[in-house]
Amino acid sequence: MIRILTTCLIVGIIISADNAFTLATNMSKPPDKIKAQHSQDPYPWVEATEQGDLKIIIVGDINIQERENPASAFINVRATLANADLRYANLEGLYGQTKKVAIKGKPEWRHSDPAMIDAITAGGFDVVGMANNVCYGEKEILNTLKMLDKNKILHCGAGPTMTAARRPAIVNRKGVRVGFLQYTARYYEEEQIATEKLAGAARLNHRVPSDMEAIIADVKALRDKVDVLIFSHHLRKSGKTKTEKYQRKAARAVVAAGADFVFGHGGHVNQGIELIGGTPVIHCIGNFAFDWWKMKGRNDGLLLRLIVRDKKIIRLSIVPVSRDEKNNVFLLPLTSKEGARQVKELRKRSPKVSLRIEEQEVVVPLK
Ligand SMILES: [Zn+2]
C-alpha cells in the first residue's frame, strides 16, 4: 500500500487503486534472470489493459487440507489474485471431514475440514466449480453448497438436484456478464451424479449421448444470458498429458453451441492447447493448490489470465505454477528452469498453435 501511495505521489495524478497497482508493477521491470521463488507477486504482467477492461484469473484444482492457517495456501499469489476482477477455480474437495473412508474407490481420500474454506475466501475466489470426482456424499455436497452460499462464493457443477447442478454461475462485473458451466467426466459411482431427487454433480459422460445433448442445451441456453461463456470439465483420466479424443469432440460441440473459452482440469498435468475456429481450448490446466498427501510433488499447473474488452476476450495469457517447500503455490517466471520446462512441454503438446512469449507470459493467439 505504501508503495502504491508513493507511486501516486511521484506521478502526481489521481488514479484509481487498480491503475495504481498496475503502474507500480510496471515501474519495476523484471530482471533478466528471475529465480523461481515467491517474489513474483504481483506477477509482472505485460500490461495490455485499458481502463474498463475485465481481468479474469482461472486456476486448476484447489484442495486445501489439514492446515493450521488455511489462508497460507495462497500467500505467494495473493497480490496477483487480488489484482484481478474475477477469480475462478475447480474446488477439488468438499467441506465435511470424515474419519472413515470418504469415497468408495478412492482410498485415503478425506474431505476437508470446514475451516479450510478460509483459504478460498482469503484467495478472493468469486466462483468455484464443484463437478469433479471428489464431489461425493450427499451430506457433504449440501454442506459445501451451504458454506459457499454463506461466504458469497458462487458455484456451478453440483446442486441439490440435477437442474441445480447444471445451473450456471453468472457474474456481472464491470458491466460484463460472465457465465461459468462445469461438468465431470470422472466419477466413481452413479450415486455421485445429481438426479431430480438427489444432490450430486453434473456429468459429462461421452458414452451417454443424452449427456452431451443436455450440455449443449445448457450452453445454448446460457449463450443469450451472458457476454462471455466459460466452459470446463473434469477429465475422465488422471495423469495423462495426451488429450483424449472425447475431449476434442466435446470441446468442438460446446464451441459450436457458443462457448467462448473451454478448458479442462482434474488431469493433474498440463495438456495442449488448440484453437477451434479461433476459440481457445486448453485441454488441462493441471494443479493449482493441492494439499492431499498423495498429490505431493505433482506440482505442474497453469494460471490463466483473460482480458475482456468490449465484452469480448481479447487476450489469454498463461503462467506456469509450482509449489514450494511448504506446499504453497507460486507463479513460475518463464525464465526459471521449471517455468521453461513447463512452457516447452506446453508448446510440444500444442503443435497447431503459435504460442507467443511476451516477457513473462505465454500468450495464446486469438482471432
Ligand atoms: Zn479430481
Residues whose N, C-alpha, C, O or C-beta is under 5 A from the ligand:
A	BS01	ZN	N132 N133 G266
